[in-house]
Amino acid sequence: MEKVFFDSWESVLRTLIIGVLAYAVLVLQLRVSGKRTLSKMNAFDFIVTVALGSTLATVLLSKDVALLDGLLAFGLLILLQFVITWLSVRHAAISDLVKAKPVLLLFQGNYLWEAMKAERITKEEILAAMRSQGISAVEEVGAVVLETEGSLSIIKKIEGNESSVLEDVSKREA
């Protein structure tokens, strides 16, 4: 019970040194890996982020894991994320495997109930997203899209070619 609040000065110094070095290397590796690593997260990016956080915590708190092992783990996770995203840009099958497709939830005033049900989105959530964009009437909206990272995009109704920004959006009938 005596080690609940304090183990030893050696333990405190190790945590301080490892924490600063691991954090600095992690930030450096994330900067080198590019903006895509730090962009809005889809499910794949979220998993990588959780894995990086778990690795950082393990390196910081486990005396059984050396700093070099932790830095190698950071590098490996970031490299794998880079390779998967590089491949997903070049191969549709890999992209489809790691990324969700945007889904149309409302089109020209009509709620697409089947799509909403499949994506577990309520009418109230769509209305809240419209309000946050300053929309005062559903009739002002041409489309609402659930994006790959979970946000709702509100596209105002325009005359002409409304489907131009919707070409990659999965469409389910109501």
C-alpha positions as CSV (number, residue, x, y, z in Angstrom):
1,M,0.0,0.0,0.0
2,E,3.0,2.3,0.5
3,K,3.6,2.7,-3.3
4,V,0.1,4.2,-4.0
5,F,1.4,7.8,-3.9
6,F,5.1,7.5,-4.4
7,D,7.3,4.7,-5.6
8,S,10.8,6.2,-5.9
9,W,12.6,9.2,-7.3
10,E,14.1,7.0,-9.9
11,S,10.6,6.1,-11.1
12,V,9.5,9.8,-11.2
13,L,12.7,10.7,-13.1
14,R,12.2,7.8,-15.6
15,T,8.6,8.8,-16.3
16,L,9.7,12.5,-16.8
17,I,12.5,11.6,-19.2
18,I,10.6,8.9,-21.1
19,G,7.5,11.2,-21.3
20,V,9.3,14.2,-22.7
21,L,11.3,12.1,-25.2
22,A,8.4,9.9,-26.3
23,Y,6.1,12.9,-26.7
24,A,8.8,14.8,-28.7
25,V,9.4,11.9,-31.0
26,L,5.7,11.2,-31.5
27,V,5.0,14.8,-32.4
28,L,8.0,14.8,-34.8
29,Q,6.9,11.5,-36.4
30,L,3.3,12.8,-36.8
31,R,4.6,16.0,-38.5
32,V,6.8,14.0,-40.9
33,S,4.0,11.6,-41.8
34,G,1.9,14.5,-43.2
35,K,-1.4,16.2,-42.7
36,R,-3.4,13.1,-43.5
37,T,-2.3,11.5,-40.2
38,L,-3.8,14.5,-38.3
39,S,-6.9,15.1,-40.4
40,K,-10.5,14.6,-39.4
41,M,-10.8,11.0,-38.3
42,N,-12.6,8.2,-39.9
43,A,-12.8,4.8,-38.1
44,F,-9.4,3.7,-39.4
45,D,-7.7,7.0,-38.3
46,F,-9.4,6.7,-34.9
47,I,-8.0,3.2,-34.4
48,V,-4.5,4.4,-35.2
49,T,-4.9,7.3,-32.8
50,V,-6.1,5.0,-30.0
51,A,-3.2,2.7,-30.7
52,L,-0.7,5.6,-30.5
53,G,-2.2,6.8,-27.2
54,S,-2.1,3.3,-25.8
55,T,1.5,2.9,-26.9
56,L,2.5,6.2,-25.3
57,A,0.8,5.3,-22.1
58,T,2.6,1.9,-22.0
59,V,6.0,3.4,-22.7
60,L,5.4,6.0,-20.0
61,L,4.2,3.8,-17.3
62,S,5.7,0.3,-17.9
63,K,9.2,-0.2,-16.7
64,D,9.3,-3.3,-18.8
65,V,9.1,-1.3,-22.1
66,A,12.3,0.5,-23.1
67,L,12.1,3.9,-24.8
68,L,13.5,2.6,-28.0
69,D,10.8,-0.2,-28.2
70,G,8.1,2.5,-27.7
71,L,9.6,4.7,-30.4
72,L,9.8,1.8,-32.8
73,A,6.1,1.0,-32.0
74,F,5.2,4.7,-32.8
75,G,7.1,4.5,-36.0
76,L,5.5,1.2,-37.0
77,L,2.0,2.5,-36.4
78,I,2.6,5.7,-38.3
79,L,4.3,3.8,-41.1
80,L,1.4,1.3,-41.4
81,Q,-1.1,4.2,-41.4
82,F,0.9,6.0,-44.1
83,V,1.1,2.8,-46.2
84,I,-2.6,2.1,-45.9
85,T,-3.6,5.7,-46.8
86,W,-1.1,5.7,-49.7
87,L,-2.6,2.5,-51.0
88,S,-6.2,3.6,-50.5
89,V,-5.6,6.7,-52.6
90,R,-4.3,4.4,-55.4
91,H,-6.6,1.4,-55.1
92,A,-10.4,1.7,-54.7
93,A,-10.7,-1.8,-53.1
94,I,-8.4,-0.8,-50.2
95,S,-10.1,2.6,-49.9
96,D,-13.5,0.8,-49.6
97,L,-12.0,-1.5,-47.0
98,V,-10.7,1.3,-44.7
99,K,-13.1,4.1,-45.3
100,A,-16.8,4.5,-45.2
101,K,-18.8,6.1,-48.0
102,P,-20.7,9.3,-47.4
103,V,-24.4,8.6,-47.2
104,L,-27.3,10.8,-48.3
105,L,-29.8,11.3,-45.5
106,L,-32.1,14.0,-46.9
107,F,-32.6,15.0,-50.6
108,Q,-34.7,17.9,-51.8
109,G,-36.8,18.0,-48.7
110,N,-37.4,14.3,-48.4
111,Y,-35.9,12.4,-45.5
112,L,-34.4,9.1,-46.6
113,W,-35.7,7.0,-43.7
114,E,-34.0,3.7,-44.6
115,A,-30.6,5.4,-44.9
116,M,-31.2,7.2,-41.6
117,K,-32.2,4.0,-39.9
118,A,-29.1,2.1,-41.3
119,E,-26.8,4.9,-40.1
120,R,-28.6,5.4,-36.8
121,I,-29.3,9.1,-37.4
122,T,-32.5,10.7,-36.1
123,K,-34.5,13.5,-37.7
124,E,-33.7,15.6,-34.6
125,E,-30.0,15.2,-35.3
126,I,-30.4,16.4,-38.9
127,L,-32.6,19.3,-37.7
128,A,-29.9,20.3,-35.1
129,A,-27.2,20.2,-37.9
130,M,-29.4,22.5,-40.0
131,R,-29.9,24.9,-37.2
132,S,-26.2,25.0,-36.5
133,Q,-25.7,26.1,-40.1
134,G,-28.2,28.9,-39.8
135,I,-30.9,27.1,-41.8
136,S,-34.4,28.2,-40.8
137,A,-36.5,25.9,-43.1
138,V,-36.0,22.3,-44.4
139,E,-37.0,23.6,-47.8
140,E,-33.8,25.6,-48.0
141,V,-31.8,22.4,-47.9
142,G,-31.0,20.4,-51.1
143,A,-29.3,17.6,-49.3
144,V,-27.9,16.4,-46.0
145,V,-24.9,14.0,-46.1
146,L,-23.4,11.9,-43.4
147,E,-19.7,12.2,-44.1
148,T,-17.1,9.5,-43.7
149,E,-15.9,10.8,-40.3
150,G,-19.4,11.2,-38.9
151,S,-20.2,14.8,-39.4
152,L,-23.3,16.0,-41.2
153,S,-22.9,18.3,-44.3
154,I,-25.8,20.5,-45.2
155,I,-26.0,21.5,-48.8
156,K,-28.3,24.4,-49.6
157,K,-30.8,24.0,-52.4
158,I,-29.7,25.6,-55.7
159,E,-31.3,25.7,-59.1
160,G,-29.5,23.7,-61.7
161,N,-27.1,20.8,-61.1
162,E,-27.6,19.9,-57.4
163,S,-26.0,16.5,-57.7
164,S,-22.5,17.8,-58.6
165,V,-21.1,17.6,-55.0
166,L,-23.1,14.4,-54.4
167,E,-21.4,12.2,-57.0
168,D,-19.6,10.0,-54.4
169,V,-22.5,9.8,-52.0
170,S,-24.3,6.5,-51.3
171,K,-28.0,6.9,-52.1
172,R,-30.7,4.8,-50.6
173,E,-34.3,5.3,-51.4
174,A,-36.7,6.2,-48.6
